[in-house]
Amino acid sequence: MTVEPSFMLYEERIREGDTVIVYVTYGQMVPTVVKRGQTLMMKYGALRHEFIIGKKWGQRLSATAGYVYILRPTSDLWTRSLPRRTQILYTADCAQILSLLDAKPGSVICESGTGSGSLSHAIALTVAPSGHLYTHDIDETRTSKVQEEFQTKNHLYKKYISKLQTSFFQTHGLSSVTTAVVRNVCTSGFHVENSADGVFLDVPAPWEAIPFAAKSISRVRGGRLVSFSPCLEQVQRACLAMASAGFVSIETIELVPEQKKIVTQHRQSLEEFEEIGDAYPKERKRNADGELVENTERVSTAIVYPYSQPTHTGYLTHATLLPVLE
């Protein structure tokens, strides 16, 4: 019987049934479950799964038309390569959300909604092995589709998803720390009450779910609430609802990551500016012996690269619910 593959197992070599990330190029990574008899088709030709089994993680393998790398799945790599049915949260936002939730091994976290599972994997791997994630989504057909895509060859897992089960996290070995619930948290609340350490909301009307979030947070330990909203009007109503529900230290932040590149540039002196203005002189010329020599001093600096980068993703509003002293 095939051993259940897992994002949390750290075997030295790849086994049949493991989920691997095939690194093709910087912009193309392909997640696949390794099965004998299967062949992966990609930019660099074909790669038979038999050549992957038994190899070390991170090893370079030869396909029919080039080389690829076989990487161990992590929440970051999964975010960059997962099949997308909804807009997802990327690594920068996921990392900040985990920090604002104060998520750690042993934490109990409630999430709404599941979507494509990008943040869900990050939370599950953070709270494992003794914590638990309760992830809620209103769309049962979407969750069923996720379950179908991650079905294993030996049919260890059911194709039908009920209102309460661990969905596609089973094939990644995360079923022990994850429970998927098909529920509208804005009208029916969360699956657990008085037990969560943190609640994350990614819903169109977070102010409707905030009173239920307060009920789900442990009254003894207190907890954190984080809400992701793309518009300021949503943020304003969410902040008012948080204050009405008893949350304190309410704050909204926005992440705008920026990539930069180190380059060397000519440093112009005042004398050169007086003589030629903003124009740069020739930086190299030949000496008497015909050798190329540097004519001006160059310094290293950081520039924004690429010049067109994504900016606004959404606003993160976070707050604290203090414990109730008995």
C-alpha positions in Angstrom: 0.0 0.0 0.0 1.3 3.4 -0.9 2.4 5.5 2.0 0.4 8.7 2.3 2.5 11.6 0.8 3.0 14.6 2.9 4.2 18.2 2.9 5.5 17.6 6.4 7.7 14.5 5.8 11.4 15.1 5.1 12.6 11.9 3.5 15.9 12.2 1.7 14.7 10.6 -1.5 11.4 10.9 -3.5 8.9 8.1 -3.2 6.0 7.1 -5.4 2.9 9.2 -4.5 4.9 12.2 -3.4 3.9 15.6 -4.6 6.9 17.3 -6.3 7.4 20.8 -7.8 9.1 20.5 -11.2 11.1 23.7 -11.7 11.2 24.4 -15.5 12.0 28.1 -15.6 11.6 31.0 -13.2 8.1 31.7 -14.4 7.1 28.0 -14.8 6.8 25.4 -12.1 4.7 22.4 -12.4 3.2 20.5 -9.4 2.7 16.8 -10.0 2.1 13.6 -8.0 4.7 11.0 -8.9 3.2 7.8 -10.3 4.8 4.9 -12.2 3.8 4.8 -15.8 3.1 8.6 -16.0 5.0 11.1 -18.2 5.2 14.8 -17.6 5.1 17.0 -20.8 6.5 20.5 -20.5 8.7 23.1 -22.3 11.8 20.9 -22.1 10.1 17.8 -23.5 9.1 14.7 -21.7 10.1 13.4 -18.2 9.0 9.9 -17.2 8.0 9.6 -13.5 10.2 6.5 -13.1 13.2 8.7 -13.4 12.0 10.9 -10.5 11.4 8.1 -8.0 14.4 7.4 -5.8 16.2 10.7 -6.7 17.2 13.2 -4.0 15.1 16.3 -3.5 16.5 19.3 -5.4 18.4 17.1 -7.9 18.7 18.2 -11.6 17.2 15.7 -14.0 17.5 15.5 -17.8 14.3 15.6 -19.8 14.2 14.9 -23.6 14.9 18.5 -24.5 16.6 20.1 -21.4 17.1 20.1 -17.7 14.7 20.6 -14.8 14.9 20.5 -11.0 12.8 18.4 -8.7 11.9 20.5 -5.6 10.3 19.6 -2.3 6.9 21.3 -2.0 6.7 24.2 0.4 3.8 26.7 1.0 5.7 29.3 -1.0 6.4 27.0 -4.0 2.8 25.7 -3.8 1.5 29.3 -4.0 3.5 30.0 -7.1 2.4 26.8 -8.9 -1.0 25.7 -7.6 -4.0 25.3 -10.0 -6.0 28.6 -9.6 -9.8 28.8 -9.5 -9.8 32.1 -7.6 -7.5 35.0 -7.0 -4.9 34.0 -4.4 -2.8 35.6 -1.7 0.9 35.6 -2.5 3.8 35.0 -0.3 4.3 38.6 0.9 0.7 38.8 2.1 0.7 35.2 3.5 3.8 35.9 5.6 2.4 39.1 7.0 -1.0 37.5 7.8 0.8 34.6 9.7 2.7 37.2 11.7 -0.5 39.3 12.5 -2.4 36.1 13.5 0.6 35.2 15.8 0.3 31.7 14.3 2.7 29.1 15.6 2.8 25.3 16.2 -0.2 24.4 18.4 -2.4 27.4 17.4 -6.1 27.0 16.4 -6.9 29.1 13.4 -10.2 29.7 11.6 -10.1 30.9 7.9 -12.7 32.0 5.5 -12.6 31.4 2.6 -10.5 28.6 1.3 -10.4 29.5 -2.4 -7.5 27.8 -4.2 -5.8 26.9 -0.9 -2.7 29.2 -1.1 -3.0 30.7 2.5 -4.5 27.4 3.8 -1.3 25.5 3.1 0.8 28.2 4.8 -1.4 28.2 7.9 -1.6 24.4 8.1 2.2 24.0 7.9 2.7 26.7 10.5 0.3 25.3 13.1 1.4 21.7 12.6 1.8 19.2 14.2 -0.2 20.0 17.3 -2.4 22.9 16.1 -5.5 22.9 13.8 -6.8 24.9 10.9 -10.6 25.2 10.3 -11.0 26.6 6.8 -14.5 27.6 5.5 -15.7 28.2 2.0 -19.2 28.9 0.7 -18.7 27.2 -2.7 -19.0 23.4 -2.4 -18.5 22.8 -6.1 -15.1 24.6 -6.0 -13.9 22.5 -3.1 -15.1 19.4 -4.9 -13.1 20.4 -7.9 -10.0 20.8 -5.7 -10.6 17.3 -4.3 -10.9 15.8 -7.8 -7.6 17.3 -9.0 -5.7 15.9 -6.1 -7.2 12.4 -6.2 -4.7 9.6 -5.7 -4.3 6.7 -8.1 -5.2 4.0 -5.6 -8.5 5.9 -4.7 -7.7 6.1 -1.0 -9.8 9.2 -0.8 -13.5 9.7 -1.7 -14.5 11.8 -4.7 -17.5 13.2 -2.9 -17.0 16.0 -0.4 -19.5 16.4 2.4 -20.2 19.5 4.5 -17.5 18.6 6.9 -14.3 16.8 5.9 -10.6 17.5 5.2 -10.9 17.8 1.3 -7.8 18.0 -0.8 -5.4 18.4 2.2 -5.5 14.6 2.5 -3.2 14.0 -0.5 -0.7 16.5 1.0 -0.6 14.8 4.4 -2.3 17.8 6.1 -5.6 16.1 6.9 -4.6 15.6 10.6 -4.3 19.4 11.1 -7.0 20.7 8.7 -10.8 20.6 8.6 -12.6 22.0 5.6 -16.2 23.2 6.2 -18.7 24.3 3.5 -20.4 27.2 5.3 -21.3 30.8 4.9 -19.6 32.4 8.0 -21.4 35.7 7.4 -24.8 34.0 8.3 -24.0 30.7 10.0 -20.8 31.5 11.9 -17.7 29.4 12.3 -17.5 25.7 13.0 -15.9 26.2 16.4 -16.7 28.6 19.2 -14.7 29.8 22.2 -11.5 27.9 21.1 -9.7 29.7 18.3 -6.5 31.7 18.7 -6.9 33.6 15.5 -9.4 34.2 12.7 -8.7 35.3 9.2 -11.4 36.8 6.9 -11.3 37.1 3.1 -14.9 37.8 2.3 -16.8 40.6 0.5 -18.6 41.8 3.7 -16.3 41.1 6.6 -18.4 43.3 9.0 -21.1 40.6 8.8 -18.7 37.8 9.9 -16.8 39.8 12.6 -19.4 39.1 15.4 -19.2 35.4 14.7 -15.4 35.7 14.7 -15.5 37.1 18.2 -17.6 34.2 19.3 -15.1 31.7 17.9 -12.1 33.2 19.6 -11.2 31.7 23.0 -12.5 33.8 25.9 -9.7 32.5 28.2 -6.7 33.0 25.9 -8.0 35.8 23.7 -6.9 36.0 20.1 -6.2 37.9 16.9 -8.4 38.9 14.0 -7.1 39.7 10.5 -9.3 40.8 7.6 -8.2 41.2 4.0 -10.1 43.7 1.9 -9.2 45.3 -1.5 -11.3 48.5 -0.9 -11.1 51.2 1.7 -14.9 51.3 2.1 -14.8 47.7 3.2 -12.0 48.6 5.7 -14.0 51.4 7.2 -17.1 49.2 7.9 -14.9 46.4 9.2 -13.1 48.7 11.6 -16.5 49.9 13.0 -17.7 46.3 13.4 -14.5 45.3 15.2 -14.8 48.1 17.7 -18.5 47.2 18.3 -17.5 43.5 18.9 -15.0 44.4 21.6 -11.7 44.3 19.6 -8.9 46.7 20.5 -5.7 47.9 18.9 -7.4 48.1 15.5 -4.9 48.9 12.7 -4.9 48.7 8.9 -1.7 48.2 6.8 -0.9 47.8 3.1 2.0 45.8 1.7 3.7 47.1 -1.4 6.7 44.8 -2.2 9.3 46.2 -4.5 12.0 44.3 -6.3 15.4 46.0 -6.9 18.5 45.3 -8.9 22.1 46.2 -8.0 23.9 48.0 -10.9 27.0 50.1 -11.3 26.6 53.7 -12.5 28.9 56.6 -13.3 29.3 59.1 -10.4 29.4 62.6 -11.8 31.4 65.2 -10.1 30.4 68.9 -9.8 33.1 69.8 -12.2 31.8 67.4 -14.8 28.3 68.7 -14.4 29.4 72.3 -14.9 31.3 71.2 -18.1 28.8 68.9 -19.8 25.6 69.0 -17.7 23.6 65.8 -17.3 25.2 64.0 -20.2 27.5 61.2 -19.3 31.0 61.3 -20.8 32.6 58.2 -22.4 33.3 55.9 -19.5 36.1 54.0 -21.3 38.9 55.2 -23.6 42.2 53.8 -24.9 45.5 54.8 -23.4 48.8 55.3 -25.2 49.3 51.6 -25.4 45.9 51.0 -26.9 44.4 49.4 -23.8 40.9 50.2 -22.7 40.8 52.0 -19.3 37.9 53.3 -17.2 37.6 57.1 -17.6 35.2 57.7 -14.8 34.5 56.4 -11.3 31.6 54.0 -11.0 29.6 53.1 -7.9 27.0 50.4 -7.0 23.4 51.4 -6.5 20.0 49.8 -6.3 17.3 50.5 -8.9 13.7 49.3 -9.3 13.7 46.3 -11.6 11.6 45.3 -13.5 10.3 48.8 -14.0 6.6 47.7 -14.1 5.7 45.8 -10.9 2.4 45.0 -9.2 1.6 47.3 -6.3 -1.7 47.2 -4.4 -3.2 43.8 -3.5 -5.4 44.7 -0.6 -5.6 46.2 2.9 -4.9 44.1 6.0 -6.9 45.1 9.0 -5.9 43.4 12.3 -7.1 43.7 15.9 -6.9 41.9 19.2 -9.7 40.4 21.4 -8.5 40.5 25.0 -9.1 37.4 27.3 -12.0 37.6 29.7 -10.9 37.4 33.4 -13.1 35.2 35.4 
